[in-house]
Amino acid sequence: MIVFSKTLRSPFLVRVTPCFLTTQSPNFTTLSDEPSSAYYDDLINAAGRQRDFTTVFHLLNKRVRDGCFNTKSTFKFLSTDLSILDDLLQTLARLDKGYPRKSAYDSLVAGLCKLQSTEEALRVAEAMVRGNHGANAATFYPILNALTKKKQMEEVWRVMEVMRENEIWPDVTAYNYLLTAYCFMGDVDEAAAVLKEMEEGGMEADTRTYDALVLGACRAGKVEGALVILRRMMDERVPLLYSTHAHVIGVLVKMGYYGQAVEFVMSNGGRDKELDRENFGILAVRLFKLKRFDEANFLLEEMSKRDLPMGPKLNSFYKCHAMPCPESIKLQVGQAEINEQAVYVYSIH
């Protein structure tokens, strides 16, 4: 970082430092020899609050050259004054072409979504398209994510249409946001429609697609269907998210199938130690809360045998409720069978 140390003594930074010190920002009298993304975020936000867009411009270009990438907090100064968004957009349009400019726009979109300002985020994305600044499907991901979390599905489809109108074709990740939202809401018809549109577009299901389908099956109480999808994932060697198993564990416990939940965790153990720690831990805590001490203590014994660490919450339950596990609860590993004959409406062809 010798080059950075020299540039910190440049007339430009000597000139702008006093203006930072007149705000409530962190003290920048001693400038870092090892800059970080957070460090640049502080500088940019200090300048942004003073509407010093010349400084913002130089810092945005320089941070990329120093390998300090933009974050969702780079434009946090907008949280107190969205009226300066147009001035900021004019600044971004003048940044170095390529990655510095595109990453700044993408970070601004993500930051506005973090502030729950999705309309402004969409306006920035559209300005990015008009200016030919490198907008792609990923630019719209934060907007789709924010809107689907709020279940504003009409707005989501409007964003998808804006993408198509600008010849930015929604990809599997974009559709996954919709699919997950509909599956979470238990809207089978809309989820099936999204799947059909994905298939017609020639898209292949990925890890998150399968995770959404397992979620949908569990929300609908179709445990057999969820297990069929899991088996297909294993057969096709699709990587599993921790949440995918958590969906199944959750619905089994909710439906009162405690023994089956233990069997499910046991039968899927031994492949990934971190996944085992997550699965055994989640189920044990839930069983303790439901006062299912026999099953919970069986899981704790298994965690001990497998050398799986326990988190603070689980340790707390264990100390309060630990007891010998009765023979009736000692299940045989590998006995659990998955019903592959179940038919599920979300099956992918």
C-alpha positions in Angstrom: 0.0 0.0 0.0 3.0 2.3 -0.6 1.3 4.0 -3.5 -1.8 4.7 -1.4 0.4 6.2 1.3 1.9 8.6 -1.2 -1.4 9.6 -2.7 -2.8 10.4 0.8 -0.3 13.3 0.8 -1.7 14.7 -2.5 -3.0 18.3 -2.6 -6.5 16.9 -3.2 -6.8 15.0 0.0 -5.0 17.7 2.0 -7.6 20.1 0.7 -10.7 17.9 1.4 -9.7 16.7 4.9 -10.7 19.9 6.7 -14.2 19.6 5.3 -14.6 16.1 6.8 -13.5 17.4 10.2 -16.3 20.0 10.2 -19.0 17.3 10.3 -20.0 14.8 12.9 -18.1 12.1 11.0 -15.2 10.0 12.4 -11.9 11.9 12.8 -9.9 11.6 9.6 -6.9 13.7 10.7 -4.8 10.5 10.6 -5.5 8.9 7.3 -5.1 5.1 7.1 -2.2 3.5 5.4 -4.3 0.4 4.9 -7.6 1.5 3.5 -10.7 -0.8 3.7 -14.1 -0.7 2.1 -15.6 0.6 5.5 -12.9 3.3 5.6 -13.9 4.6 2.1 -17.6 4.3 3.0 -17.0 6.7 6.0 -15.1 9.2 3.7 -17.8 9.1 1.0 -20.6 9.5 3.5 -18.9 12.4 5.2 -18.5 14.1 1.8 -22.1 13.2 0.7 -23.6 14.7 3.8 -21.9 18.0 2.9 -23.0 17.6 -0.8 -19.4 17.6 -1.8 -19.9 15.5 -5.0 -16.5 16.4 -6.4 -14.9 14.6 -3.4 -17.5 11.7 -3.8 -16.5 11.4 -7.4 -12.7 11.1 -6.7 -13.2 8.7 -3.8 -15.4 6.4 -5.8 -12.8 6.1 -8.5 -9.9 5.8 -6.1 -11.4 3.1 -3.9 -11.7 0.7 -6.9 -8.1 1.3 -7.8 -7.1 0.5 -4.2 -9.2 -2.7 -4.3 -11.8 -1.4 -1.8 -15.1 -2.4 -3.3 -18.4 -0.6 -2.8 -20.9 -1.8 -0.3 -24.6 -1.4 0.6 -23.4 1.3 3.1 -21.4 3.4 0.5 -24.3 5.8 0.0 -25.8 5.7 3.4 -25.9 9.5 3.5 -29.0 9.3 1.3 -31.0 8.0 4.3 -31.3 11.6 5.6 -31.9 13.4 2.2 -33.1 11.6 -0.9 -33.5 15.0 -2.7 -29.8 14.8 -3.6 -30.3 11.6 -5.6 -30.2 13.4 -9.0 -27.0 15.1 -8.1 -25.5 11.8 -7.1 -26.6 10.2 -10.4 -24.9 12.9 -12.4 -21.7 12.2 -10.4 -21.9 8.4 -11.0 -22.4 9.0 -14.8 -19.0 10.6 -14.9 -17.0 7.9 -13.1 -14.4 5.8 -14.9 -16.0 3.5 -17.4 -16.4 -0.1 -16.7 -16.3 -1.6 -13.3 -15.9 1.6 -11.2 -19.1 3.1 -12.8 -21.2 -0.1 -12.9 -20.3 -1.2 -9.3 -21.2 2.3 -8.0 -24.6 2.1 -9.7 -25.2 -1.4 -8.5 -24.2 -0.5 -4.9 -26.6 2.5 -5.0 -29.5 0.3 -6.1 -28.7 -2.1 -3.3 -28.3 0.7 -0.7 -31.6 2.2 -1.6 -33.3 -1.1 -1.3 -31.7 -1.5 2.2 -33.4 1.9 3.0 -36.7 0.5 1.7 -36.7 3.0 -1.2 -37.4 0.5 -4.0 -39.0 3.1 -6.2 -35.9 5.2 -6.2 -33.8 2.1 -6.7 -35.8 1.2 -9.8 -35.3 4.8 -11.0 -31.5 4.4 -10.6 -31.6 1.0 -12.5 -33.5 2.6 -15.3 -31.0 5.5 -15.5 -28.3 3.0 -15.6 -29.9 1.3 -18.6 -30.5 4.6 -20.4 -26.9 5.7 -19.9 -25.6 2.3 -21.1 -23.7 1.9 -17.8 -23.6 -1.9 -17.7 -27.0 -2.8 -16.2 -27.8 -6.5 -16.2 -30.1 -8.9 -14.4 -28.0 -8.7 -11.2 -28.6 -4.9 -11.0 -32.3 -5.7 -10.4 -31.8 -8.5 -7.8 -31.9 -6.2 -4.7 -35.2 -4.7 -6.0 -36.8 -8.1 -6.6 -35.5 -9.3 -3.2 -36.9 -6.3 -1.4 -40.3 -6.4 -3.1 -40.8 -10.2 -2.7 -39.9 -10.0 1.0 -42.8 -7.5 1.4 -45.0 -9.8 -0.8 -45.6 -6.9 -3.3 -46.0 -9.3 -6.2 -47.7 -6.9 -8.6 -44.7 -4.6 -8.2 -42.3 -7.5 -8.7 -43.9 -8.4 -12.0 -43.7 -4.7 -13.0 -40.0 -4.8 -12.4 -39.7 -8.0 -14.5 -41.5 -6.2 -17.3 -39.2 -3.2 -17.1 -36.2 -5.6 -17.4 -37.7 -7.2 -20.5 -38.6 -3.9 -22.1 -34.9 -3.0 -21.8 -33.8 -6.4 -23.2 -32.4 -7.5 -19.8 -33.8 -11.0 -19.6 -34.7 -12.3 -16.1 -32.5 -15.3 -15.3 -33.0 -18.2 -12.9 -32.0 -16.1 -9.9 -34.6 -13.4 -10.7 -37.3 -16.1 -11.0 -36.2 -17.7 -7.8 -37.1 -14.6 -5.9 -40.7 -15.0 -7.2 -40.8 -18.7 -6.7 -39.6 -18.5 -3.1 -42.2 -15.8 -2.3 -45.1 -17.7 -3.8 -44.0 -21.0 -2.1 -43.7 -19.2 1.2 -47.2 -17.8 0.8 -48.5 -21.3 -0.2 -49.8 -20.0 -3.5 -49.4 -23.3 -5.5 -51.0 -21.9 -8.7 -48.7 -18.9 -9.0 -45.6 -21.0 -8.1 -46.5 -23.5 -10.8 -46.9 -20.7 -13.3 -43.5 -19.3 -12.4 -42.0 -22.8 -12.9 -43.7 -23.1 -16.3 -42.3 -19.8 -17.4 -38.8 -20.8 -16.3 -39.1 -24.1 -18.2 -40.3 -22.2 -21.3 -37.3 -19.9 -21.0 -35.0 -22.9 -21.1 -33.8 -22.4 -17.5 -32.4 -25.2 -15.3 -33.3 -25.4 -11.6 -30.5 -24.5 -9.2 -30.0 -24.9 -5.5 -32.3 -22.1 -4.6 -35.0 -23.3 -7.0 -35.1 -26.7 -5.2 -35.0 -24.9 -1.8 -38.1 -23.0 -2.8 -39.9 -26.1 -3.9 -39.1 -27.9 -0.6 -40.3 -24.8 1.2 -43.5 -24.8 -0.8 -44.1 -28.5 -0.1 -43.6 -28.0 3.6 -45.8 -24.9 3.8 -48.5 -27.0 2.1 -48.0 -29.8 4.6 -46.8 -32.2 1.8 -43.9 -33.8 3.7 -43.7 -36.7 1.2 -43.4 -34.3 -1.6 -40.6 -32.4 0.1 -38.7 -35.7 0.7 -39.0 -36.7 -2.9 -37.5 -33.4 -4.0 -34.7 -33.8 -1.5 -33.9 -37.3 -2.8 -33.9 -35.9 -6.4 -31.4 -33.2 -5.2 -29.1 -35.9 -3.8 -29.4 -38.1 -6.9 -28.5 -35.2 -9.1 -25.8 -34.0 -6.7 -27.4 -30.6 -6.3 -25.7 -28.7 -3.4 -28.0 -28.4 -0.4 -28.6 -25.2 1.5 -28.9 -25.5 5.3 -32.4 -24.0 5.0 -33.6 -26.8 2.8 -33.3 -29.4 5.6 -34.6 -26.8 8.1 -37.8 -26.6 6.1 -38.4 -30.3 6.5 -37.4 -30.4 10.2 -39.8 -27.5 10.9 -42.8 -29.1 9.3 -42.3 -32.5 10.8 -42.1 -30.9 14.3 -45.1 -28.7 13.6 -47.2 -31.7 12.6 -46.1 -33.6 15.7 -44.0 -36.2 13.9 -41.2 -36.0 16.4 -39.8 -39.5 15.8 -39.8 -39.0 12.1 -37.9 -35.7 12.5 -35.2 -37.5 14.5 -35.1 -40.3 11.8 -34.8 -37.6 9.1 -31.8 -35.9 10.8 -30.1 -39.3 11.5 -30.6 -40.6 8.0 -29.1 -37.5 6.5 -26.1 -37.3 8.9 -22.5 -38.1 8.2 -22.1 -36.2 4.9 -21.4 -32.7 6.1 -20.3 -32.0 9.7 -21.5 -28.3 9.6 -24.9 -29.4 8.2 -25.1 -32.1 10.9 -24.4 -29.5 13.6 -27.1 -27.3 12.2 -29.7 -30.1 11.8 -29.1 -31.8 15.1 -28.9 -28.5 17.0 -32.1 -27.0 15.5 -34.1 -30.1 16.2 -32.8 -30.6 19.7 -33.6 -27.1 20.7 -37.2 -27.4 19.3 -37.7 -30.7 21.1 -36.5 -29.3 24.4 -38.9 -26.3 24.0 -41.8 -28.8 23.4 -40.6 -30.8 26.5 -39.8 -33.8 24.3 -36.8 -34.6 26.5 -36.4 -38.3 25.4 -35.9 -37.4 21.7 -33.9 -34.3 22.5 -31.5 -36.2 24.8 -31.0 -38.9 22.2 -29.9 -36.2 19.7 -27.5 -34.8 22.3 -26.0 -38.2 22.8 -25.5 -38.5 19.0 -24.0 -35.0 18.9 -21.5 -36.0 21.5 -20.7 -39.2 19.7 -20.2 -37.3 16.4 -18.1 -34.6 18.1 -20.6 -31.9 17.0 -20.3 -28.6 19.0 -23.3 -27.3 20.8 -24.2 -23.6 20.8 -25.0 -21.5 23.9 -28.8 -22.1 23.7 -28.5 -25.8 23.3 -25.9 -26.0 26.1 -28.4 -24.1 28.3 -31.2 -26.6 27.6 -28.9 -29.5 28.0 -27.7 -28.4 31.5 -31.3 -27.9 32.6 -32.9 -31.0 31.2 -30.2 -33.6 30.4 -31.1 -37.2 31.4 -30.3 -40.7 30.2 -31.9 -41.7 26.9 -34.4 -44.6 27.2 -33.9 -47.6 25.0 -37.2 -47.0 23.3 -35.9 -43.8 21.7 -32.6 -45.3 20.4 -33.3 -45.4 16.7 -31.2 -47.4 14.3 -29.3 -45.2 11.8 -30.3 -45.8 8.2 -33.7 -47.3 9.1 -35.6 -44.2 7.8 -37.1 -44.7 4.4 -38.0 -42.0 2.0 -41.3 -42.5 0.2 -40.2 -42.0 -3.5 -43.7 -42.9 -4.7 -45.2 -39.6 -3.5 -46.4 -37.2 -6.2 -45.8 -33.5 -5.8 -47.2 -30.8 -7.9 -43.9 -28.9 -8.0 -41.9 -31.8 -9.5 -39.4 -30.5 -12.1 -39.3 -32.3 -15.4 
